[in-house]
């Protein structure tokens, strides 16, 4: 079972990230689905969906939900190589700084 990346289809950055990831996901670590779509609704209760912001969301195989910068860095880490190194460096910054940068972009 692969991790699932849920993305906001109305967000150019999210859609761009998905287009960036698909050719680089050589080991098919991820499935991709829109926020609010059938897959999203099947995986989350209404209460959980109400708490999830319109942002990049990763549902890991173990059931952990990651959002915003943590989700992006996790995905980059799973790509490996130089992307994994970049993710490791990014994780050195505190969450409030990472998410502030995420929102700016």
N, C-alpha and C positions, 0 to 999 in steps of 0.2 A: 504494500500500500504506500502510495506517495503522499507527500505533504500537499496541501491544497492552498494555492494562492488565490484569494478573493480580492478583486480589484474594483474600483469605482470606474465604470465604463464611461462616465461623463468627465472624468479627470484626465486631462491630456498627459500629465506626468505618470499616472498609474498605467494608462494604456501604453505609453512609451516604454515604461519599465518592462511590461509584459512582452512587448515586441523585442526588446533588448534581450530578455531572458530566454525566450524560446529557442533561438539557435545556439545558445551557449549551454543549455541544459542537456548536455550530451548523454547523461546517464538517466534521463527522464525522472529526475528526483521530484518533479512537481507536476501537478495538474492545475489548470487555470479555470476559474469560474467568476462570473460577475457577482458583485455584492447584490443581494436581493433576488438573485436568480434561484432556480429550482434546487440546485445543489446546496446553495447557502441556506435556503429555507429547510432543507432536509437535515442539515447538520446542526442547526441551532434552534433553540426554543425561541418563542416570541420575546420573552424576557431577556434572553441573551442578545438577540438581535437589536433590541432597543438600547442596549448598553454599548454596542459596537459603533464607533464613529465611521463616517464615510471616509475611509482611508484604506491603505493597503493592509490586508489581514492575512496572516498565515495560520492555517490550522495544521499543526504538526501531527505526524502519525500517532504520537502518544497522547493526543487530545489537547495539548497546550496551545493556547491562542496567543499570537504575537501581533502587535499593531505598530504602525508608524515606523520610526527609525529602527526599532528592534527587529521588526519583520524584514526590513530591507537588508540590514546587516546579517541576519540569519541566512537569508537567501543568498547573498553574496558569498558568505562562508561556505555554504553547501556547493557553490559552483567550483570552489577550489582554486588552486594556482594563485595568481596575483590577486584575484578577487577575494580569496580567503584572507590574504595578508591585509588587504585594505579593510576588510570587515573587522579583523582583530584590532587594527589601529583605531577604527571608529568606536569600538566598544570601550576604549580607554576613556572616552569622554563621558561625563555624567548624563543620565537619561534626559534631564531637563534641557541640557544644551543640545543634545542630539535631536530631540523632538522639536526644539525651537528652529533649528536649521532645517529639519524636514518640513515644517510648516512654511518657512520662508521660500523654499524651493517650490 
